[in-house]
Amino acid sequence: MPVSSNMQGKVVTVTRYIMEMERNIPDATGDFSNLLSEITLAGKMIQREVSKAGLVDVLGKTGTVNVQGEEVMKLDALADRIIYQALDHTGLLCVMASEEEEDVLHIPPEYPCGKYVLNYDPLDGSSNIEANVSIGTIFSIHRRVTPGNGHGTEVDCMQPGFKQVAAGYLVYGSSCMLVFTTGQGVHGFTLDPSMGEFLLSHEDIRIPGSGNIYSVNEGNRELWSQGTKDYVDGLRDPGKRNGSGPYKSRYIGSLVADFHRTLLYGGIFLYPSDTSSPQGKLRLLYEAAPLAFIVEQAGGMAVDGTSRRIMDILPDELHQRTPLVIGSRENVEDYLKSDR
Ligand code: P6P
């Protein structure tokens, strides 16, 4: 839901928007606005690295260091370090978990621990960067569940999606966008490079009730269940949409980009289980669960390929995978009817 109508036509930064939102939360302490502000700072730093990646790659080809003598790091490892170092000193987190790190990341001993937990995928889709395809950062925030105010543990990271207090993603594409929810709707902010500020550009995003775009890697078709095969094959049937032609197929192969288009245009994204990935490919804690929170807040639906809500899955591994079927409610329900 929009924060307030008096923002119409004004330049609203993400910081101001979060402060306005927190005014609606009686016991808000400002911690969340501080947390999100640090995440946006990390996003700006990653955007800067991503935008010059092609250049660095050319320069970096002279060896393992670039012309400035800097270590040419893999971009996702660099993004991982940027996020960790942007958040580790805030005193807001008790533990972090990253797609890039096998074990949980503890807060350095010189900094205090806080009441939140951050699970994140620092740079999803990074293998696409050399083709200049949009990639992204995905994050999920929980409150700690272990007692005390010291270091958190895996238990704090491995919480079900319905306990998230916030979730979001940054998409590094033709423009850099931040999209997040705190349970009060979904809001999008676009980076104005001339100001270095994320400005409100998509307030209260609602996913269309249905859409005519489907997004799946059809190269895996022969590995799918018969129900998934029948569903996707049916979308190509010109008669499927009351004679208005087949669905459109769009697949970028970068989860954040495919999800962002689905959120704005409607339709369905699928990464179903298949015979080579029975548990699916995508990760629950820092990919499926945060996107599920966002899509549900925008009026959509996210399931694991059966009728189980992604947000209800109780994790038992930090890097647990899950099948993911996400998008407009009517499209996901249509899939569920066929995958019995
Ligand atoms: P496939 C990128 O490597 C990624 O993790 C997601 O961003 C993307 O949705 C998926 O894998 C693509 O996987 O098997 O279609 O190449």
Boltz pocket constraint, residues with backbone or C-beta under 6 A from the ligand:
constraints:
  - pocket:
      binder: B
      contacts: [[A, 124], [A, 125], [A, 126], [A, 127], [A, 217], [A, 253], [A, 254], [A, 255], [A, 256], [A, 258], [A, 281]]
      max_distance: 6.0
